[in-house]
């Protein structure tokens, strides 16, 4: 898990079990997510973040983030202060 090694995510060693217990649903990347990401303006250079934005737009989801660049997209946000 890259985010764990970068120190950007704190997660239990049994992350999959914890997500299941908390009733979170894992969202797979689909073809429509990939197609939609190509239509996004290049405000954000990180391809992973661009995919999150695409998924949120396609699925009607809200993104929780501290990244202020997300505000440049027309996507529902819950901005966390650092």
MMTF fields as JSON, N, C-alpha, C and O atoms, coordinates in Angstrom:
{
  "mmtfVersion": "1.0.0",
  "mmtfProducer": "UNKNOWN",
  "numBonds": 327,
  "numAtoms": 328,
  "numGroups": 82,
  "numChains": 1,
  "numModels": 1,
  "chainsPerModel": [1],
  "groupsPerChain": [82],
  "chainIdList": ["A"],
  "bondAtomList": [4, 2, 8, 6, 12, 10, 16, 14, 20, 18, 24, 22, 28, 26, 32, 30, 36, 34, 40, 38, 44, 42, 48, 46, 52, 50, 56, 54, 60, 58, 64, 62, 68, 66, 72, 70, 76, 74, 80, 78, 84, 82, 88, 86, 92, 90, 96, 94, 100, 98, 104, 102, 108, 106, 112, 110, 116, 114, 120, 118, 124, 122, 128, 126, 132, 130, 136, 134, 140, 138, 144, 142, 148, 146, 152, 150, 156, 154, 160, 158, 164, 162, 168, 166, 172, 170, 176, 174, 180, 178, 184, 182, 188, 186, 192, 190, 196, 194, 200, 198, 204, 202, 208, 206, 212, 210, 216, 214, 220, 218, 224, 222, 228, 226, 232, 230, 236, 234, 240, 238, 244, 242, 248, 246, 252, 250, 256, 254, 260, 258, 264, 262, 268, 266, 272, 270, 276, 274, 280, 278, 284, 282, 288, 286, 292, 290, 296, 294, 300, 298, 304, 302, 308, 306, 312, 310, 316, 314, 320, 318, 324, 322],
  "bondOrderList": [1, 1, 1, 1, 1, 1, 1, 1, 1, 1, 1, 1, 1, 1, 1, 1, 1, 1, 1, 1, 1, 1, 1, 1, 1, 1, 1, 1, 1, 1, 1, 1, 1, 1, 1, 1, 1, 1, 1, 1, 1, 1, 1, 1, 1, 1, 1, 1, 1, 1, 1, 1, 1, 1, 1, 1, 1, 1, 1, 1, 1, 1, 1, 1, 1, 1, 1, 1, 1, 1, 1, 1, 1, 1, 1, 1, 1, 1, 1, 1, 1],
  "groupList": [{"groupName": "UNK", "atomNameList": ["N", "CA", "C", "O"], "elementList": ["N", "C", "C", "O"], "formalChargeList": [0, 0, 0, 0], "bondAtomList": [1, 0, 2, 1, 3, 2], "bondOrderList": [1, 1, 2], "singleLetterCode": "X", "chemCompType": "L-PEPTIDE LINKING"}],
  "groupTypeList": [0, 0, 0, 0, 0, 0, 0, 0, 0, 0, 0, 0, 0, 0, 0, 0, 0, 0, 0, 0, 0, 0, 0, 0, 0, 0, 0, 0, 0, 0, 0, 0, 0, 0, 0, 0, 0, 0, 0, 0, 0, 0, 0, 0, 0, 0, 0, 0, 0, 0, 0, 0, 0, 0, 0, 0, 0, 0, 0, 0, 0, 0, 0, 0, 0, 0, 0, 0, 0, 0, 0, 0, 0, 0, 0, 0, 0, 0, 0, 0, 0, 0],
  "groupIdList": [1, 2, 3, 4, 5, 6, 7, 8, 9, 10, 11, 12, 13, 14, 15, 16, 17, 18, 19, 20, 21, 22, 23, 24, 25, 26, 27, 28, 29, 30, 31, 32, 33, 34, 35, 36, 37, 38, 39, 40, 41, 42, 43, 44, 45, 46, 47, 48, 49, 50, 51, 52, 53, 54, 55, 56, 57, 58, 59, 60, 61, 62, 63, 64, 65, 66, 67, 68, 69, 70, 71, 72, 73, 74, 75, 76, 77, 78, 79, 80, 81, 82],
  "secStructList": [7, 2, 2, 2, 2, 2, 6, 1, 7, 7, 7, 7, 6, 6, 2, 2, 2, 2, 2, 2, 2, 6, 6, 7, 7, 7, 7, 7, 7, 7, 2, 2, 2, 2, 2, 2, 2, 2, 6, 1, 7, 6, 6, 7, 7, 7, 2, 2, 2, 2, 2, 2, 2, 2, 2, 2, 2, 2, 2, 6, 7, 7, 3, 3, 3, 1, 7, 4, 4, 4, 4, 4, 1, 1, 1, 7, 3, 3, 3, 7, 7, 7],
  "xCoordList": [0.834, 0.0, 0.877, 1.507, 0.929, 1.767, 1.479, 2.402, 0.207, -0.14, 0.339, 0.678, 0.368, 0.889, 2.377, 2.846, 3.119, 4.567, 4.929, 5.993, 4.071, 4.32, 3.919, 4.221, 3.242, 2.78, 1.524, 1.18, 0.825, -0.389, -1.65, -2.734, -1.503, -2.667, -2.255, -1.232, -3.073, -2.893, -4.005, -5.186, -3.62, -4.615, -4.199, -3.011, -5.191, -4.86, -4.277, -4.497, -3.541, -2.955, -4.028, -3.781, -5.214, -6.343, -7.34, -8.539, -6.843, -7.668, -8.905, -10.003, -8.74, -9.885, -10.977, -12.16, -10.591, -11.556, -12.216, -13.423, -11.433, -11.966, -12.969, -14.0, -12.682, -13.617, -14.919, -16.003, -14.809, -16.004, -16.835, -18.055, -16.183, -16.86, -17.563, -18.648, -16.951, -17.517, -18.54, -19.088, -18.794, -19.784, -19.412, -20.281, -18.101, -17.626, -17.673, -17.532, -17.868, -17.869, -16.682, -16.461, -15.924, -14.787, -15.319, -16.136, -14.858, -15.311, -14.231, -13.128, -14.553, -13.618, -13.584, -14.54, -12.477, -12.359, -12.978, -12.619, -13.911, -14.602, -14.22, -13.555, -14.649, -14.382, -14.929, -14.247, -16.143, -16.747, -15.952, -15.878, -15.356, -14.499, -13.282, -12.889, -12.696, -11.539, -11.874, -11.084, -13.039, -13.468, -13.701, -13.291, -14.361, -14.693, -13.456, -13.427, -12.432, -11.225, -10.553, -9.917, -10.686, -10.092, -10.764, -10.166, -11.998, -12.735, -12.46, -12.895, -11.749, -11.499, -10.441, -9.471, -10.626, -9.556, -8.322, -8.446, -7.158, -5.9, -5.52, -4.355, -6.494, -6.181, -5.261, -4.327, -5.533, -4.773, -3.898, -4.375, -2.634, -1.684, -1.579, -1.091, -2.024, -1.91, -2.961, -4.155, -2.55, -3.521, -4.452, -5.609, -3.96, -4.813, -5.915, -7.076, -5.562, -6.556, -7.557, -8.747, -7.085, -7.994, -8.985, -10.149, -8.53, -9.438, -10.461, -11.628, -10.044, -11.0, -12.079, -13.26, -11.665, -12.618, -13.573, -14.781, -13.053, -13.886, -14.896, -16.08, -14.431, -15.332, -16.422, -17.588, -16.059, -17.053, -18.099, -19.288, -17.661, -18.614, -19.548, -20.757, -19.002, -19.81, -20.773, -21.934, -20.291, -21.076, -21.906, -22.684, -21.748, -22.489, -22.018, -22.83, -20.709, -20.126, -19.48, -19.207, -19.239, -18.539, -17.122, -16.905, -16.153, -14.755, -14.388, -14.702, -13.717, -13.171, -11.685, -10.978, -11.204, -9.818, -9.306, -10.079, -7.998, -7.356, -6.787, -6.272, -6.872, -6.286, -7.194, -8.296, -6.726, -7.517, -7.735, -8.659, -6.907, -7.049, -8.371, -8.909, -8.892, -10.158, -11.293, -12.272, -11.162, -12.199, -12.369, -13.412, -11.373, -11.434, -12.329, -12.629, -12.749, -13.627, -15.049, -15.253, -16.004, -17.419, -17.809, -18.599, -17.239, -17.453, -17.792, -17.196, -18.747, -19.064, -17.868, -17.227, -17.561, -16.385, -16.722, -17.637, -15.982, -15.919, -14.448, -13.641, -14.092, -12.698, -12.305, -12.924, -11.267, -10.699, -9.538, -8.716, -9.453, -8.285, -7.149, -7.363, -5.931, -4.757, -4.482, -3.535],
  "yCoordList": [-1.183, 0.0, 1.244, 1.55, 1.948, 3.115, 4.23, 4.871, 4.469, 5.574, 5.304, 6.237, 4.053, 3.727, 4.036, 4.64, 3.625, 3.836, 5.312, 5.717, 6.123, 7.554, 8.315, 9.501, 7.637, 8.286, 9.119, 9.937, 8.922, 9.686, 8.992, 9.574, 7.754, 6.99, 6.177, 5.493, 6.271, 5.426, 4.393, 4.739, 3.121, 2.063, 0.86, 0.61, 0.116, -1.098, -2.155, -2.115, -3.089, -4.157, -5.035, -5.684, -5.062, -5.841, -4.911, -4.964, -4.061, -3.035, -3.611, -3.081, -4.681, -5.256, -5.7, -5.465, -6.323, -6.767, -5.563, -5.571, -4.539, -3.333, -2.625, -2.148, -2.551, -1.93, -2.715, -2.132, -4.034, -4.876, -4.682, -4.534, -4.682, -4.507, -3.152, -3.043, -2.124, -0.778, -0.557, 0.537, -1.593, -1.587, -0.638, -0.064, -0.483, 0.252, -0.673, -1.889, -0.095, -0.866, -0.444, 0.747, -1.416, -1.13, -0.833, -1.585, 0.258, 0.665, 0.335, 0.88, -0.55, -0.906, 0.182, 0.941, 0.249, 1.171, 0.496, -0.629, 1.189, 0.637, 1.404, 2.438, 0.884, 1.532, 2.952, 3.862, 3.157, 4.491, 5.475, 6.658, 5.003, 5.871, 6.308, 7.474, 5.373, 5.681, 6.62, 7.503, 6.437, 7.321, 8.727, 9.709, 8.821, 10.138, 10.91, 12.138, 10.2, 10.895, 11.633, 12.664, 11.121, 11.781, 13.12, 13.983, 13.298, 14.543, 15.62, 16.762, 15.266, 16.222, 17.245, 16.897, 18.514, 19.49, 19.091, 18.399, 19.52, 19.111, 19.991, 20.361, 20.324, 21.084, 20.273, 20.81, 18.981, 18.096, 17.2, 16.598, 17.108, 16.314, 14.867, 14.014, 14.576, 13.231, 12.316, 12.56, 11.269, 10.403, 9.663, 9.41, 9.314, 8.643, 9.584, 9.185, 10.816, 11.792, 12.089, 12.257, 12.154, 12.375, 11.218, 11.435, 9.994, 8.845, 8.919, 8.587, 9.349, 9.525, 10.543, 10.337, 11.633, 12.655, 12.077, 12.303, 11.341, 10.715, 9.76, 9.796, 8.913, 7.972, 8.703, 8.309, 9.754, 10.502, 11.118, 11.115, 11.646, 12.243, 11.192, 11.409, 10.07, 9.008, 8.393, 8.139, 8.153, 7.422, 8.33, 7.839, 9.656, 10.576, 10.535, 10.564, 10.468, 10.354, 11.667, 12.535, 11.802, 12.946, 12.525, 11.44, 13.382, 13.109, 13.818, 14.993, 13.086, 13.668, 13.863, 12.908, 15.099, 15.395, 16.617, 17.405, 16.76, 17.993, 18.749, 19.855, 18.171, 18.73, 19.82, 19.54, 21.05, 22.197, 22.233, 22.897, 21.536, 21.517, 20.873, 21.198, 19.975, 19.316, 20.325, 20.057, 21.483, 22.512, 23.022, 23.588, 22.834, 23.303, 22.425, 22.785, 21.289, 20.381, 20.494, 20.836, 20.211, 20.255, 18.914, 18.157, 18.641, 17.371, 17.681, 18.58, 16.944, 17.174, 16.881, 15.84, 17.806, 17.683, 17.873, 18.616, 17.2, 17.472, 17.755, 16.828, 19.023, 19.417, 19.36, 20.004, 18.578, 18.485, 19.449, 19.497, 20.214, 21.065, 20.183, 19.215, 20.54, 19.774, 20.022, 19.462],
  "zCoordList": [0.0, 0.0, 0.0, 1.012, -1.087, -1.245, -0.261, 0.241, 0.019, 0.914, 2.337, 3.064, 2.731, 4.054, 4.118, 5.083, 3.1, 3.106, 2.992, 3.46, 2.383, 2.272, 3.536, 3.669, 4.461, 5.676, 5.467, 6.319, 4.331, 4.035, 4.539, 4.527, 4.979, 5.435, 6.646, 6.648, 7.663, 8.838, 8.79, 8.789, 8.751, 8.608, 9.434, 9.633, 9.915, 10.655, 9.72, 8.509, 10.288, 9.476, 8.848, 7.831, 9.441, 8.906, 8.214, 8.489, 7.318, 6.682, 6.003, 6.168, 5.248, 4.541, 5.516, 5.273, 6.588, 7.607, 8.284, 8.529, 8.582, 9.229, 8.32, 8.795, 7.027, 6.085, 6.019, 6.012, 5.97, 5.932, 7.204, 7.132, 8.355, 9.639, 9.706, 10.279, 9.125, 9.14, 8.036, 7.899, 7.254, 6.175, 5.036, 4.381, 4.812, 3.65, 2.445, 2.577, 1.285, 0.053, -0.799, -1.022, -1.27, -2.138, -3.537, -4.069, -4.127, -5.446, -6.471, -6.421, -7.389, -8.453, -9.519, -9.678, -10.243, -11.37, -12.586, -12.932, -13.233, -14.39, -15.658, -15.6, -16.785, -18.063, -18.092, -18.563, -17.598, -17.627, -16.772, -17.105, -15.674, -14.859, -15.677, -15.641, -16.405, -17.236, -18.374, -18.708, -18.973, -20.06, -19.529, -20.149, -18.376, -17.797, -17.364, -17.454, -16.895, -16.431, -17.587, -17.372, -18.799, -19.969, -20.269, -20.911, -19.81, -20.044, -18.988, -19.142, -17.93, -16.849, -17.261, -17.933, -16.859, -17.081, -16.258, -15.247, -16.685, -16.048, -14.849, -14.698, -14.005, -12.796, -11.893, -11.297, -11.799, -10.924, -11.778, -12.741, -11.438, -12.223, -11.745, -12.486, -10.529, -9.969, -10.594, -10.422, -11.315, -11.989, -11.027, -11.362, -9.837, -8.858, -8.379, -8.285, -8.079, -7.635, -8.747, -8.48, -9.988, -11.116, -11.246, -11.582, -10.982, -11.034, -9.908, -10.116, -8.717, -7.615, -7.985, -7.704, -8.613, -9.042, -10.069, -9.989, -11.026, -12.044, -11.42, -11.756, -10.518, -9.857, -9.08, -9.133, -8.365, -7.595, -8.51, -8.191, -9.641, -10.587, -11.181, -11.254, -11.6, -12.222, -11.217, -11.538, -9.997, -8.993, -8.088, -7.269, -8.227, -7.365, -5.923, -4.998, -5.73, -4.394, -3.965, -4.794, -2.677, -2.102, -1.76, -1.22, -2.073, -1.764, -0.466, -0.279, 0.431, 1.654, 1.403, 1.082, 1.546, 1.203, 1.943, 2.487, 1.953, 2.414, 1.225, 1.383, 0.052, -1.171, -1.733, -2.204, -1.678, -2.114, -3.632, -4.101, -4.398, -5.858, -6.275, -7.333, -5.461, -5.78, -5.938, -6.635, -5.295, -5.396, -6.825, -7.153, -7.672, -9.054, -9.931, -11.069, -9.41, -10.147, -9.607, -8.442, -10.44, -10.039, -9.419, -9.982, -8.251, -7.556, -6.101, -5.507, -5.517, -4.1, -3.214, -3.353, -2.292, -1.433, 0.024, 0.378, 0.85, 2.284, 2.541, 2.609, 2.684, 2.828, 4.299, 5.146, 4.59, 5.93, 6.005, 5.09, 7.073, 7.303, 7.797, 8.528, 7.381, 7.839, 9.289, 9.842]
}
